Amino acid sequence: MDINTRQISNKLVSGGLSFDKLVSASEKATAASRGEDTNDSSRETSTAKAVKQAQKSGIDLTDHFFAAYVQDTIDNTKSYVSMIASLTDSSKFSSFLKATSPDAVSGKGSDFSYLYLPEEHTIIGWNADNAVSVTGINVSRMAAMGGALYPPLSGISGYNAGDTITDSAQAVLSDTTTVTPPPDTLEHFWAGRLEYLFHLKESERATSYASLKSALKQGTDLSIWINPTTLYKDEYILKLPGDFRKLFSDSYYTASLNFEDGKVVAASSAYINPTLDSILKKYNTNIDPDMLKNYPSNNITSFLLYGFDPRIIGDVLNALKVNDLVDTGMQSMLGISLSDALNAFNGQFVAVASDYAIVKKPAPWDSTEQFNETQVKWLFSAKVKDKAAFQRIMDSKNVSMFFTKDGDHYTFAIQNSKTFVADINLEHVSFASDAQLLAQYSAGKSGKVGDTFTNLVKGNTIGAYVNLNQLLGAVGTTTENDTTALAITKNAKDLFQDVVLDQYPVKDKVVKSAWVLNLKDKSKNSLASLVSFSLDAYQRISDANAKARAQWDVQQASDTSAAALDSAVMISPPPPMKKYHK
């Protein structure tokens, strides 16, 4: 993972923000929530102290920051997490480490210094230019200890500072430069890892992979690169039926996050091997825009268009040599053949929601009261390809019990028309929120969705859209009694526009996709806009909590005073009853 801290910092500064301002705003909001004086200059929280320490640590906070998880394919107890940062002053960094970790063990490598923290299973090395940390991660022990990232090492066999390392681990050290600790300790082993990392050859660097080089060239704020090949050597994966490595070996995945003016872009790329590439190209299927165009409303809340030929699954199972096993299981449990399941549909389907609103209605239990009711129109539709295969599925024993057949149509044996309506025939399978919407869509003559929406996803294999502004506008109608929630929701509506997902057809053995969060203000960088919104929301919530706390304190004081007054008042006995005589 690469974090471009310089680029992120510049984007914040361009929006009138800085790390100091962020910390100050966060501190004031926190103080308000605690009922403290927000103008007290002497107040300094742990966050502010940590930021100040980091600024004086000698670490270059304006350069790239890298982090990596490396899995040992021979012995997963030697897997580790590594972090790499640039230094502006190595002497300051050395002083910073020794001040924050006074009990750490100091050591020397060939041309670097290090501190070893046995309890954290961590070693940190540095030279004049860079700092590298290595933290041992035992995946098996993490699972046994509830997922703790840094399990305590004291008292655990094989993980104390003086324990000997395994023969396989010793073999890893054979090509490293001599280090100062005793030769059979974990400190020696992890110092050897540092020695190796500080002197990597070009061919040993992660940047020797073209996929990672391509990702770093994009210049995004955050980049992630994954090499899953080592995972396929896991003993549990190897026990699964079929050969997963045939389809997924030599495959790499990248993801990135970039804050641009008026939008946030999260992109990913899957670099696939020739076997999987040939399967995807064989059944390459783009979405059908007409399935969205036929929807009888242009007030779209969200939609999902999908173009996926199910026969891809058949070829994947065949490549894994498990197709017969899957077919036998399906016929035994469901009474459906794998072939019919893969050929019944053409892989084109659409899901649409529109006209989302929250309206007030009289409560059925009391006409003088009101409650909020969510209203939304929706539709799902999938096209049938092989009518004979589809009919065999619908007529199979385990499926037919839920349907009644009427010619070419199928209806649910038990259907609640208040929940949804369905139209299942040899042309399509469709569900909708009401009968009128379904009839209009099936007729194909009342479509109101324009090119504004279809052009967003045209030519893709997957396309999705969510109108955040419409959703926030509806939610805002339910917060009129809460001034804090009302203000935050209004600010959110003024900030967010929509979200769009695009997945593109495979090209040059790469499958690319992108999520785009669009904001209303296109002139300002999205990072600055999101941070400003978050700080404002945090401040409003903190102020509301502080106000509620003050009101509670006043009420408690009032109740205490009233109780004290009651205990001090003498209660007079009732007057004697009069006696009446005839």
N, C-alpha and C positions, 0 to 999 in steps of 0.2 A: 504494500500500500504506500502510495506517495501522497503527501499532503503539501501542497504548494503554499506555504505560509506567507511568503512574500506577496503573492498574487492576491490571496485572501485579505491580507492586511491593507493592501492598496485599494481594494474594492470597498472596504469598510471606511477608510479615510476619505475616499471620494464621495461617500454618502454622509460625511460629517461625523463619522464615528472613529473611535480609536480604542485600543485595549484599555487604556486608562479610563475613558468615558464609560466603557461597558462595565468595568469593575465598579466604578463609582455609582452608576445607575442601579446595578444589581445590589450593591451594599445598602443604598437608601431604601430600596423596596424591602429588603430583608429586615432592616431596622424598623421600618413602619409596621411590618407584620408582627414584630416582637414588642411593639409599643415603646421603642427606644427613640431618642432624639435623632431625627434624620440630619440635623445640621451640626451634630457633634463631630468636630474635626479630629478629636482624639480617638474616636472609634475606628478600629481596624479589625476586620474579620480575617478568618483563615484564608479566604479566597484572595483578599488583597495581599496578605503576607506571602502567599504562594506565588502570586504574579510578580511581586517585587523580588523575591528570591530568584525566580526564573530569569528575570531581566538582568540580574547581577551574577548569574551563574557561569557566564562565559559561553553559553549556547547561543548560536546565531538564530534568533527567532524570526528572522526575515528570509531564511533559506528553506530549501526543501527538507522535509522530515520523512524518513522512510521507516516502515515497520514490516516485518515478515514472520511468517510461521514456516518452519522447516521441519518436515517429518522425516525421521531416519527410517529408511526402508528395511534395515536389518534389525534394529532394536529400537522400538518406539519409546523406550525409557530415555533415549538420548535425543529425542525431538526437542525443539526449542523455539522460543520467540526472540527475535532480534530487533533492536531499534537502532537507527543510525541518524546522527545529527551532525551538522557542521559546527565548528567552534570559532568564536572570535578571539578568545583568550584561554589557552589551555591551563595556565596557572590559576586563573579564577575558577575554572571548572574543577580543578584538582582540590582547591580549597573548599569549594561548594560541596563536593562529594564527602570530603573528610569531616566537614561540619555537620552534615545531615546524617552520616553513617559512621559515627566515631568508633564503633566496634568492628568495622569491616577489616578484612585482612588485606594488607597492601602487598603488591607484587610487581615484577618487571617482566616484560616480554623482550623480544629482540630489539624493537624500536618503539615500544609503547609501555605505558604504565597501566596498572589496573587495580581495582578494589574487588575483593571477593566477599559476598554476603552468603554464607553457607545456609542460614536459616531460610532465606528467600530463594536459595538455589540460583543465585544471580551473580554474574560477573560483569563489571563495567570497565572497558578499556578505552584509552584515549592517547592520541599523539598530538602533534601541533595543529592538525587541521580537523580531525574528526573524532567523534565519540561513538563507541559501539557497545551496546549492552546485549547480553545473552542470558536468557532465563530458561532453565530446563523445564520441560513440560512432559510429565508422564501421563499419557492419555488414560491408561488403565487405572492408575491411582487416582486421577481426577474423578473418574466415574465412581470409584469406591468411596470418595470423600465428598460426595454431593456436588461435584462440578467445580470445586475450588480451583481457581487458576494457579494459585501459588500455595500448594499444600504445605503445612509445617513439616520440616525435615527431621527435627529432633526426635529421637527414639524410634525412627522408622528404619528398619534394616535396609542397607544399601544406599541410604541417602544422608548419612552423617558425613561431616567434613573429612573424617579420617578413614572412611570405608574405602575398600579397594574397588577399582573399576574392573569391568568384565574384559575378557580376552578380546572380544570384538571391538570394544571401545578402545583398548590399547592399540589395536591394529590401525584404527583411524588416526592415531597420533603418530604413527611411524614416519610420516612424511612432514612433520611439523618441526619448527625450530625449538631448540631446548628452552624450557622455562624454569623458573626458580623453585617452585614448590616440590615436595617429595614426589617421586615418580608414580606412586600408586594411589593417588588421592583424587577425589572429584575436582578439587581445585586445579590439579594438574590437567585433568581432562578438559575442563571448561576454558582454562587458559590456552590449551591447544586449539580449541575452537576459535578463540579470539585471534590467535596467531594465524590461523588459516584464513579468517575473514579479512584481516588487515593486509593479506598478501595474495588475494585472489588473482588468478590469471584471467585474461580477457575471455577465454573460452569457458571459464567457470562462473562468470558473472551472469546474473539474471538477464542483463541487457543483451546477452548473446542470442536471446530468443526474439525473432522478428515481431511476434505479437506484442511483446512488452515494449519494444522499441517504438512500434506504431502507436501504442497507447500513450507513451510519454511525450511523443511528438505533438499530440493534440493540444497540449498546454492547458489542460483543465485544472480545476482547483483540487480535485481529488481523483486519484486513479487507483484501481485495484486490478491485480493480475493473479490468476489462479491456474496452477498446473495440477490437474487432478490425477495425473498418472500414478503418483505414489499411493493414492487412496485405493487404486484398483489392485494393489499388492497386499492389501489388508487381508488377514486370514478369513474374516467374515465374508468379504466380497468373493474371495476365491472359492468359498464353499457354496455360493449360489449356483444354480443350474445355468449352463450356457457360458459363453466366453465374452464377458463384458469388454475385455481389452480389445477385442476385434473391432468393436464399434467406437470405442471412446479413447483408445490409446492415441498418443500424439495429438491430443486435443487440448486447447487452451481457451481460457475465458478472461475477458477484460470487462471492466465496468468503470464508469467515470461519472463525476458530478461536477457541473459547472454553473456558476451563477452569472447569468448574462443580464443585459439591460432588459427589464420587463419580463424575464422568464428564467426558470431553472430547468436545466436539461440533464436528465440522468440517462446515459446511453450504455449499451452493452454490446459486445461482439463475441460470438462463439466461433472459434477457429477449429473446424471439424476435420476428421481424417477422410481419405478418399472413399472408404467404404460407406460411411454415413452420407457423404456428399453425393454419391451416385444415387442413393435411395431418395434423398430429398429432391434432387433434380428430376428424377423419374416421375415423381408425383407432385411436382410444383403446382400449387393451386392458389390463385389470387382470390381475394374476396369479391363478392358480387354486390356492387353498389345498389342495384335495383331492389335488393331485399330490404334496404333501408329506405329508399325513395318511396316505396309503396306505403309506408307508414302514414296514417291519416292525421298527422299533427306536426307542426313545425316548432312547437314549444318543447323542444327536446331537453330532457333532464340528463339522460345518459344513454349510451348505446355500446354494444359490443358486436363487431362483425368478425367472423372467423372463416378462414378458408383452409381446411385441412383434410386431405384425402386420407380416410381411415386405412387404406391399403398400405400406408407407410408403416403402420403397426405390424402388419403381416410380414413385410420384408425385414423389419427389425427382429421380430421373433424368429424368422427363418435364419437370419444371419447368426443369431444366438443359439440356433438349433434347439429351440424349445417350443416351436409352433405345434408339434404333435401333442406335446404335454398339455399346452394351454387348450387346444381343441378338445382333447379328451375330458379335461376338467369342466369346460363349459357345457359340453353335451351331457355330462353326468349330473351336474348341479342345476343347470338352467334349461336343458333341453334345446339349446341353440348351438349351431355350429359356428366355429370361428370364421369360416368363409362367409356365411350369411351376415354375421355381425359387421364384417368389414366392407361388404358390398351393398348393404341395404341403403345407406345414405351417401350422398355425394360430397359430404364434408363442408357444405355451405350452411351456416346458420347465423341467425341474428337475434339479439335480445335488445329491446328498446324500452325505455321508461320516459314518460313525458308528463307535463302539466302538474308537476309536484307542488303541493300546497298543504298548509296546515290551517284548518278552518275551525272556528268555534261553533259548537252545536249545543243545544239544550241537553242537559244530562237526563238520561232515561229514568233515573231514580228521583230526580227533582227538577222540574221545568224551570225553577228560578235559578238553578246553577248551570254553568257551562263547562264543557271540557274540550280539549284540543283533539281533533281527528285528522289523521294524515290521509291525504287523498293523492293517488297517483295512478295514471294509466300505464299499462305495460303490455308487452307482447314478446313471445318467443316463437321462432319458427325455424324448422330444419327441412331441407329438401330431400325427398326420397329419390334414389337412383335406380336400384334394381327392385322392381315391384315384386317379383317372385320371391326374392330373398326376404323382403320386408314382410310379405304376407306369411311366409313360413315362421318368422319370428312372432308375429302377432297371433298366429294360430297355435303356437307351441303351448304345451300344457301349463307351464309356469307363468306365462304371460296372459293367455286367453281367459284365465279365471278373473282377471280384473276388468275385462272389456266385454261389451256386447256388440256383435257384428251385424251390420245392416247394409248388405250389398258391399260396396267398396269402402264404406265408412265404419269406424269403430267409435263407440262411446263408452265412457266409464260405467261399470255396473252400478257404482255408487258415486254420485257427483254432487258436490255442494256448489250450486250455481252462484251463490253469494261470494264465493272465494275466487273462482276462475271459471272460464269456459274453454272448451277444447274442440279442435277440428282435426281429426286423425283420419287420413285416407291414403290412397296409393300415390298421391302426389306430394304431400307434405304432412308434417306433424306440427301443429300450431296450438299455442295456449295464449290466452289473453285475459285481461282484467274484466272485460265485459263483452257481450255478444255483438253490440253494434260496432265496436272497434274491430273485432275479429272478422266480421262480415265485410267491412269496408276494406280491410287489408287483403283478404282473400280474393276480393273482386279485382283488385289491382288497378282501380280507376280513381281512387280518392287520395293518392299519395301527395303529401304536402312538404316532404323534406327536400329542401333545395340543395344546390351544389355546394353551398357554404359548408355543409356537414360532410357530404360525400367526398369532396375534394381533400378533406383532411386525411383520409385514409385510402384514397384510390391507388390501386396498384400494389397494395400490401397483402400480406398473408393474414395479418391480424390488425384490426383497428378498433380503438375504444375512445370514448369521450365521456367526460363528466362535467356538467355545468355547475361549478361550485357557487357561482354568484346566485343562481336560482335557489339552490339549497339553503344558502345562508340567509337569503331574503325571506324564505319561508320560516326558518328557525327563529329569525328576529321577531316574528309576530308573537312568539310565545314567551318573550322575555321582558314584556313591558312593565312587569311588577318588580323587576330586578334591575336597578339602574346600572350596576356594574356589568352584568351580563349583556344588557342592552347596548351599552357603549362598546364593549369588546366585539360583539356580533356586528354592529354597524361598521366598526373599523375593519373587520375582516371582510365584510361585503364590499367595502371601498377598495380593498387590497386585491382580493382573489377574483380571477375570471373563470378559468376552466383548466382541465387536465386532458391531455391527448396522448394516446399510446399508438405507436406505429411499430410493426415488425415487418421487415422487408424480406423478399425472396432471397434464397441462398445465392451468393455470387462469389466466385473465386474462393470457394471453400470457407466462406465466412457468412454467418447469419447475424444480421445487425438489428437492433431494436432501440427505441428511444421513448422515454416518458418526458413530456414537457408540461411543466406547471406554468401557466400563463397568468401574469398579473395585469391589473388594469393600467397602471402607470408604466408606460414603455420607456420613459425618459430616465428612470432611476435604476441603478443596479439592484437586482433582486435580493442580494445578500443584505445590503443595507436596509432595504424595505422590510424584509422579514425580521431582522434583528430589532429594528425600531418598533415594529408592531409587537414583538414578543416582550420587549422591555416595557412598553406602555401597558400591555395586558398584565404583566407581572406587578407593575406598580399599582394598577387599579385594584387587583385582587388583594394585594398587601394592604392597601389603604382600607379596603372594605373589611378585611379581617381585623385591622387595628381598631376600626370604628366599632365593630361588633364586640371586640374584647373590652373596649372602654365602656360600652353600654352594659355589658355583663358585670363589670366591676362596680358600676354605679348601682345596678340592681341588687348586687350582693350586699353592698354597703347599706342600702336602704332596708333590705330584709333583716340585716343584722341589727340595725338601729331599732326597727319595729319590734323585734324579738326582745331586745333589752328593755324597751319601754313597757312591753306587756308584762314582763317578769317583775317590774317594779311597782305596778299598780295593784293596790289592795282590792280584792273583790268582796263587796259588802254582801252579807247574807240577805236573803229575801225577807220582807216584813212578815210578822206572824199572821196567820189566817184568822179572820173574824169569826166569832161563834154566834150563831143566830138561835134564838130561843122563841118558842111560840108564846 
